[in-house]
Amino acid sequence: MVALIATCSTQLLFAQDTKVSSLTPLLTSYFQVKNAFINSNSADAATHSGEFLKAISSVDMKTLPAADMTAFMSFQDKLAFDA
């Protein structure tokens, strides 16, 4: 999971354009869950975990570059299970 997040966020940080990826909502949800855990807020963590699960299901694979699609597909089931 860390590899997927690192790959996607690195690509987003160093991208020359500001095009929004279909992984952007997934990353946003992930960071919301992480922040809720850091703040010891279990209610927010539960809420954001549900949003994260929806974001996993709503990723449009057709719009992803091949490298992102491969990385996401290898972690998709684990991400959904851990959410």
N, C-alpha and C positions, 0 to 999 in steps of 0.2 A: 504494500500500500504506500509506503514511504517512497518507493521508487517511482510509482505512478505520479504521486503528488509532486515530487522533485522534478520529474521530466516535464510535466505539464506547466508547472509554475516557471521553470527555467525558460521554456519556450515562450511563455507569455511575457516574461520580463525582458527577454532579448529580441523579441519580435520587432521588425521594422514598422509594421503597420499596427493599427489599433483594432483590428478585426476581432470580434468576439467569437471564441470557440464554443462549440456545443459542450465543452467540458467546464466552461466558466461557472455555470450554476452549481456543478458538482463541487468544484473547488471552493466556492463561496460557502456552500453548505458544510463542507468538511471543516473549514476554518471556524464556522459558527459552533459546531459541535466541540471542536478542540478548545475554543475559548470558554465555552460553558463548563467544560471539565476543569480547566485551569482555575476558573472562578468558583469552583465547587458548587455550581448551580445545577442540581440534578433535574429540576423541572425544565430548564432551558435545554439541557443536554438531551432529554427525552424528546422534546418538541423538535429540536434541530436534527436529531437522529431520524425522525420520521421524514423530515424534509430531505435529508441526505438520501434516504432510501428511494424516495420519489425521483430525486435528481439522477440517481443511478439508472433507474428504469427509463428515464426520459432522454438519455443521451442518444443523439442521432448519429449512428455509426457511419452513415453515408457521407456526412459532411466532415468527418475527421480525416486528417492526413494518415497515410498508411502506418507510419511509426506510432502515432497516437492511438490509432485503432488497435494495433497489435498489443501495445502496452495496456490499454484499457481492457481488452478482451481477456488478457491473462489474469487480471485482478478483479473482474466484474463480479464473479460469484463470491469471492472472499469479501469484497466490500459490502455486498448485500447481506451476507451472513453476519458480518461484524456490526452492521448498522443496527 
